[in-house]
Structures are given as structure tokens and as C-alpha cells.
Amino acid sequence: MDSAGPEDKETGTTSNEEGPGDQKQGDELALAQKQVEEYKTMAMYLRADLENYKKRAAREREEYIKYANESFILEILNVYENLERALETARNKDDAMARGLEMIYSDLKAVLEKHGLKPIKAVGEKFDPYLHEAVLQSVDNDHEEDTVLEELQRGYTLDMKVIRYAKVKVSKRGE
């Protein structure tokens, strides 16, 4: 049998014309192929969306873990600073209590630093509104304008995030 087309039984010739059924099958095949391509494209976008979601969720989880202790550390900062003041007072007496306070202070400081707490450097630095809160200004011609002259309350960062701004006294030029 010849694959060129259906054979006409009366004349014995072959024709290359498609019948109405063949045309319909061709259209259905083209439509199905188009749908397959659309589904492949959709699947590719959905896969990319899923990967982006996974990455975003992982980043958010890391940030949550990193800053989960922030409120606890903020509360303990006052205790830490009170212990530091008590240690300064006890150092003047040179007794066993001062040595005990020194050990406790050192341990607490090490734990806080291990969890990402760092003091913000202030005195002598140029005023930075992202790190410092100016609560006082003082006329001072010995220093450049907007130089931090005094730290009234220490500020801290927790893994690069400011959790408490340093309260500072800032210089300004006199007239």
C-alpha cells in the first residue's frame, strides 16, 4: 500500500487530500501541543515561585532566630549596666566582693557578646543619627561641629541592628 494518501477504488489513483476527520484530528493535535507548552511554561513559573518562596522563608526564619532574643537582651541591659556601675564602685575598695563582681560581669559580658550584642562607639565620633540620639548640645570650639562630646547612655547593636541608640551630648560651634 502506498503511503501517499487514500486510494480511489474506481480509478485506482491516490489522492493527497485529507478528509474532514483528518483535519479535525490535526487541529486537536495542534491544540493539545499548545496546551502542553502552556502547562510546561506554567510549571516552570510555579517551580521558580516555589524556589523563591523557600529562599524567602529561610531568610525570614534566620532573621527571626537572630532577633528572637532582642526583647530579652533589652531588658537585661539595665541589669548589666547596674552591675558595671557596682563593679566600678567596688574596685575602689579592692576586696573579695570586687573580684566576685568582676567575674560575674565578665561572664555576663561574654554571653551577651556571644549572642551578637556590641556597644556603639560614641565619644569622639562624628554624630550619626542612625546610631546616636542627641539629647544635649554644647558650645565647644575645640572640637569639630557635631562631634560627640559625652555619652549619657550607652547604645547597643544586636547583629548590626540598633536596639538602643546611644544618648549623647554633641558639640556645636560658638558664635
N, C-alpha and C positions, 0 to 999 in steps of 0.2 A: 504494500500500500504506500502511496506517495504522501509525503507529509506536507505538500504544498497547499492542500485545502480539501474540502469535501468534494467528492466525485459526483458528477451529474450522471444518473443512471441511464438516461435516454441518449445523451450524446457521447458519454464516456470521457468527457473533459473535466478537468479540475478547476475550481474557482477559488480565488483568494479572498473572497468576500466573507465577512463574519456575519453570523446570524444575530438576531436580536438577543438571544440568550448569551452569546459570547460577549457582546458589547456590555451587557449588564454585569457579567462576571468581571470584566476588565475594570469597570467603574467601581465595583465593590472592592476589588483588589487594591486599586489606587487609593480609595478612601481608607481602607484598612491600613495601608502602608503609611498614609499621612497621620492617622491616629497613633500608630506605633511610634512615629517620630515625635509627635506631640507628647506622648507618655514618657518617652525617653528623656526629652527635654525637661518635663515636669519633674521626673525622678532625679535628674541631675541637680535642679534647683533645690529640691527638697533635701537632698543629701548635703548640699552646701549650707542650707539653712540649719540643718541639724548640727553640722560641724561647728558653725558659728555659735549656735546656742550652747553647745558643750564647752567651747572655749570661754564664752561669757560667763557661764555658770561656774566654771573653775576659777576664773578671776574673782568673781563676787564671793565665792567661798573662801578664797585666800584672804581677801580683804576683811571679810567678817571675822575670820580667825585672828588676823593680825590686830584688829582693833576691838576684839571682844573684851579685852581686859581694860580698855580705856577708862571706863567709869570707876572701876576698882582702883586703878592707879591714881586717878584724880583724887579719890577720897583718901588714899594712903599718903599722898604728898604732904598733907599738913602734919601727919604723924612723923614722917621722915624729916621734915624741916624742923619740927619741935625737938626731935631727937638730936639734930645737928646743933641747935641752939643750946640744948642741955650739955652737949659734949664740949662746946666752946667754954661754957661756964665751969664745967668740971675740970677742964685742962689746967685752969689756973691753980687748982688745989693739988694736982699731982698725987692722986690716991688710987686705990684699987677700983673705986667706982668709976673713975675716969677711964681706966683701962677696959673695964667691962662695957661701958658705953661705947668706947671706940670699936670694940669687937662687934657689938650689935649693929652699930652704924655701918661699919664696913660690909658686913654680911647683907644688910638690907640694901645698901647701895649696889652691891654686886648683883643681887637678884633683880632689882629694877633695871639695871643696865642690860642684863641678860635678856630681858623682855622688851628691849628697844627704847627705854627711856634715856633721853640725853638732855642736859641743861642747855639753854640758849645762852650763848655768849653775848654780853651786853655792854659792860663798861669799856669805854674807849672805842667802841664800834660806831659806825655811822647809823643813825636811826633808820630802822627798816619797819614800815608799818605792817609787814607780813609776819614779823617776829616780836615787835615791841609795841607796847601801849604807853604813849607819853602821858603821864599824869601831872608832871611839873615841867616848867621851863625856867631856866636861869640864865641871866646875862653873864656871859663869860667870853672875854676877848682872847683868852689864852688857847682856846680850842676852836676848831672849825665849827661852823654853824651845823646844827643837827647832829652833834656828837653826843653819845650817851655819857653823861657825867656820873650817874649813880643808878644802881639797881635797887629799887624799893621792894620788889618781889620777883624772885627768880621765875623765869619761864621755862617750859619744857616742850620737847618734841617726842612723839612716840612713833618710831619708824617713819621719820620725815614729815609727819603730820603734827602741826602745832596743837597741843592740847591745853596749854596755858601760855598766854602771852606774857612776856617779861614787862613788868610795870617799871618805867624808868623816868629819870629826870634828864631833860635834854637841854643842850646849850643853844643860846641864840646870841647874836651879835648885839652889842650895846650901841646906842646912838651917839 
